[in-house]
Amino acid sequence: MTGVGLAGVIIVGGLAGWIASLLAGQRHGLGPNLLTGVVGSFIGAVVANRLGIDILPGLASSLLVSVAGAAFLLSLLGLFRRRA
């Protein structure tokens, strides 16, 4: 997440995890949402970088990439959870 500090990472991560869990139809608490959002933002940034997508600095673009990464993470975890 470019252009945000530690507080921004926590806020964007929490929002991204919460939005992704709503999109996935799951309910999580603050901790899992925060963890999902922060890990998802890392995944989203890496994927966007590999695809050559430039992420603009700021809250909106960071949130969009984070939500996409968190949704991807939740879908991957859902695949593993169904097989177990």
N, C-alpha and C positions, 0 to 999 in steps of 0.2 A: 504494500500500500504506500504509494508515493505521496509525500507531502502531509502526512499526519503523524502526530507524536504517539506516545504510549497511550494516553487517554483516548486518542482517536482510534487506535487499534482496538482497544477494549470496547468502545462504543460501536464501531463498525462491525467488529466481530460478533458482538451480542445481537445486534440488529440482523446481521446476515444469517446467523444461525437460527434466529427466531423465524425470519421470513422463509428460509429454506425448510424448516420443520413444518411450517404451515403449508408450503407447497407440496411437501411429501405426505401430508396428512398425519403427521406424528406430533406428539406432545412431549416436550422435554422441559426440564427446569433451566434456571439461569446458567448453571455451570456447564451442562452439556451443550446448551446453545452457544455459549461463549467459546467453548473448545471447538465445536463444529465450525463456527464462524471464522475463528482465527486460522485453523488448519485449512478450511475452505478458501480463505483469502490467499494463503500461500499457494495452494493448488491452482486457484484461478489465475494468479499472477504468473506462475510458471507456464501454464498452458497458453495464456495470452502471449507471453514472451516467445514461446516456441512457434506460435502461429504468426508471429510478426505483428501482433496487434499492439499499438501504442496506447498505454493507459495514461490518461490525463491526470495531473495531480488534482486532488480535491476529494471531497466527501462522496459526491454522487457517483463518480466513476469507480472509486474504491469500493463503494457499496455494491454496485452492479457486478463487478468482478468477483467480489467476495460471496455474494449470493449464488452466482453461477458455480463457483468452486464448492461451496457448501452443499448445494443441491446435488452436485456430482458425487461428492463424498457420501452423502446420505443414500444415494441410489446404489453406490458400490457396497456400502455396509448392508443395505437391504438385500442385495444379492447373496452375500455371505450368510446373512442371518436366516434366509429361507432354506439354504442348503443344509444348515446344521440341525 
